[in-house]
Amino acid sequence: MSGVYLLPFCNNNYTVLQGLPFGGVPTVLALDFMCFLGLLFVFSILRKVAWDYGRLALVSDADRDDEIREKCGEDAVHYLSFQRHIIGLLVVVGVLSVGIILPVNFSGDLLGETNLLWLHTTFAFLYLLLTVYSMRRHTSKMHYKEDDLVRGLILIQSFLHLVIDFSAVAFILLYANCVVLEARICFDVAKLMYLESERRKTERSKKFYTDLMAKEHVSTMINPKPCGHLCCCIIKGCEQEDAVNYYTNLEAKLREEYKKEREKVNTKPLDMAFVTFQNEAMTALILKDFNACQCHGCHCRREPKSSPFSSILQTYNWTVSYAPDPQNVYWEHLSVGGLTWWLRCLIINCFLFILLFFLTTPAIIISTMDKFNVTKPVEYLNNPIITQFFPTLLLWCFSALLPTIVYYSAFFEAHWTRSGENRTTMHKCYTFLIFMVLLLPSLGLSSLDLFFRWLFDKTFLDQAKVRFECVFLPDNGAFFVNYVIASAFIGNAMDLLRIPGLLMYMIRLLLARSAAERRNVKKHQAYEFQFGAAYAWLMNVFTVVMTYSITCPIIVPFGLMYMLLKHLVDRYNMYYAYLPSKLDKKIHSGAVNQVVAAPILCLFWLLFFSTVRTGDYSLALVLSYCFLGDMAQKKYSIKKKKKSDFRCKSIFFPY
């Protein structure tokens, strides 16, 4: 806020991120816009060279949600609707922040005896109410068509490898009015699916060279090693073979392995089965019965109805829930469960935490450079390109890399459903991004290591030079404005280029053994849109904008610009570049509940700013304390009465 001056003891030895006229925003805006134009030019070239969908975009336009729903699925419509509601919210917040809060901040010193602090507190509460209203309006429009719901499936786990008919008989004895139409046991088919996929690729490659030989009447020689098409020298171990013979022999080998594996599958049950009921009322009755808990002293467990088969089938160990859509299931991951899955998940997340623990924010690199006086000339040049553009660009690069790392960690966790994988990615990625982009830079801390030392080490504050009076300086807000600008122009342009996908595409082309395999790579270069990472990245920028909407109101118009460009880019990519995906409503409901954290952080920032900078505990601040305490005690949810995602006759029985 206006009138804040830098205290003498806040002048540390750092030479970057220091004061500049207008915080370097005009310079950063111009540089980012030029980078945006350059990246658009590169995209216009790459879309014609590397992808086929670019030509389609020149003659087709998807303006209606019906076209998006038909081409991309229901989840794409919900995601774009979420973005539109965020855009509408930022329009209102932008008008209020720039039209009212910004002139008040420029009016004078708000750190003295003034009632204007009430205005900021009131607007912070208002933003929270507007966010809740906007998200309620969005969730009221989230309807799944009846045809999209799962039809009559149950998954039972902890099955003890018994005959599948026993479960059907058990349900008939337990529930006289329930009609079991079908019951199917699950098997470990991961290797079987892999062999079938490789066989189809080999079959397509053999057909390619067979047609080529029939056309040119000349056999083609290939080097059947990874990157074999790049090898121009013939040495021992890299001899060439006839392409048709090689793929014929490979196909025969894969067929034989597939046949053997298929015979073994029946001996590898997964302690789970799908059971089909006649109607929805039957599944609702079973779901209610199996989820009822009976408490005996300090021990509580489910006690469904018993039958002569209950002790054999151990029905008291069953956990019942609605089954996911078959398109939402990773069938090859069903074999990874129980203790194996939990150990796998623990190891992966420990490695992820260690990786991101010490390099949580690029500020550690900047501070390390300062220790060696690398940036000492900057103190005299005071160039906004060095002091504002490069730090914000560096922060964006690190924050852009983090979702990719988190996504692959969730992928290797081997979740059973795509929805579970996307929800895990969204929550983990959002948490790490908020620490990296917002919390630690705002607190003046360089990494999570320093953060935990400040939080738990009693002697750290006495020894370290961490002055929280230096937090929330005017340049701090300018730094986040520049970050949002970089995300709007460079970030959205990079989303158009889809650099991670392009890199994987290039790696797969390099590893291809022949022209036929390169052709297969080009035909299958598209993949599903990652809603988890997209939601996390979107909510990260929205949280930054909302958090500083009171203390630095100028950030809101740039946040609105980011959301508009993001909406256009995602709409284009989902229609022309990505494959349709089938998820459930939980990923979208989770995003809705998580976005409410943004205005709550805005209240925290206003509270923290006022108490730390002024030491003033006014009535407005006390009310903020009380409100935030009440919010923390309640399990806040903006959803209406909870309804099941799948209302059809389908139940999921995990262990």
Steps between C-alpha positions, in 0.01 A plus 500: 500500500608852440724671747699192598873562516791260526635461850879538538556146623316361199782593265665162460781398272274385219538696179203366308129565537563852624298815442426623147262759355161325457669179616634439150149401386498696169835351394397147597166543323671608178757220512242232577275622220787483250578148620132416458503615137821305434356182650181541296713520186681179601165333567366595158797314348504198732130425469545440127826308536447284810122462528213440260233676700632845408352489154161407643501809717517721191166379365309401814384692802348369822294779652233305684516275803304234312787463253751487785290237679471284188869524411670519842253358750301630795808571714631757252169689521517509882862618491424781255192599702723520809732737313211721385374537856850590618519760221167650605615508862824678407307759299303597812806483726701706250240776489483517880876475560612743230202734534483523880791332681777640280399869546470441875849349510634805317316742728759500777650315794266219608727394782391775732168564674253450217169325446584416140634165614137403550452545126772249419364247749148541364613448142701193599183348649307606191747323271454181700122522464529572128726198456257273683207632295689458173599142581147413615370626169757288318422180693126544441569458127712186537266229378606167357275343241330176601663320206844580638438323829629153575244229439475219754856430616636404842861440592562267795847474649642255758334220310720210624516349147167321538259406225325809374154346532536502880477880506184496290344238730605704805327813370188300414486358853575835663264716295191318379391784272840545332550332164861428403528505122870427463817451703851510355828449680799728430844375397847645465506602132781758507750287307228373269401854403864594442558200271184576303604863455847402378353239266273759337791739450706220344210401277465857371876524436499168309208618287684824423807319362289234327309769311826684426660185357191427289514853363875537435589129464807557718553369852591753769786450744476640854714507814269351770657691790375811679590805289588251222377731225762756609792254487688543171790262572495120496690359796475181702170494684336747262455279195203572278214258442220466250210706637220260400679197645589683821146617573352164393722316747435758771124476450512120522704525821254746655203285400657201670573699818147640494354150470706373794414802714131463425511145628669623820249779561240263643748407772553866604174628652502840670264438794239721337199455276237699312138420587203630302161573657166551336425859600625803691288443810674169567847652491387787724371250757825301497710816516309626803525165677873448446588857603315477832745472792447320831712607798598256774693686768801662333470288186278593206450300184242437232250227580278427197238229496631150552439181305643146498770630264591813700777336702644335188489816288597724797239760407585703811827599324327635191493874440221602264491800266364580157708363215685736266433518130692229307671772294617657825679185619868412450444127460872428499534666843241286679768246585683764710316527830509447873833530680692499170320811379546684830873424511536609139310821569706572814835455323399716203365783715803494731724535197279780366508686832879472525535623142283806561604564860823692442415664167142597565542851363752660262575761766765263636689530170476877505619521861788261426608721210496800732728327751772484236436858384397371158227761477693785663501715185119483501500716810641783290325425171159443662380359168138371512590232244743347749323578826141420400473321165752221557395419861133475401592299190713270715213458747261417215742243355530322835125511561437372145737208557339402830161381357684268261700348787189461716304348210759230439516428873122445499530288184758268657279465808277283276157630597207283405305780334585802290291713735705390800822575314377847399374582851833399653686708244275800560530503880875430516585737217287782642658461844856509368423787262350713777810444714733568207327797341310674780578409860878474512583799273247713692654400833848576372608137542706322240395138546292263706816421693520859627125504556505198733806633681315825562189310607650244740853613597475715815848649462471568128331839532768618741783400269351559156420832337134437421319831545129467437471879505655474153221278375235648266719776365365686196747318271366169630164574340669611177689173490173304502347732242794423274459128571133511394597690184763237419243223557247678280722551197788252520309233691199491268718512191698204634171318560423546132838350411450217753873469557486187724292321239730619223807376687343157556400494134858572393641237739262235366597590144869468586449161667305361204677213322358558154291726280194288580539560873549872440175492305326332795639765736365778280157336487481458878663820624186636672422430865229586749462845649641507855222664697682461832808698395287754311275565800802534731678748273182703446419516872860589583485819292148575621615465863793736442265756343237478773757505781648829379172649374481721813864586572592531131177558301676555167563125481132423431480632138808295410345197667188553290717522190663170596164328546368623164807378314498174698138438407568552129813283504339212693190509282716480189726225634219279629315518169790457260791345690390272785308175514165498684511363855236357730521601866249537781360806673739473795787669315280801417342515846845481656615795290193700604565441871870570464454835325333643813847502658587806288277760674579341838871558430408858409359542852816348647716737294304804611520384860869418482584823322323716754623326815862455394549841340300704749463292816139619502234266634193698401145374514509423127801279550342328800195421288731362234660278762160376618375436148812311396487296820140409430592404144780278629271318745236419242549262213417759241318378194301694244338191359132439540359179641746228413386271224669197360695550181350188347131457578453183293509139615874490538704439816873485563629264770865578585679324783 
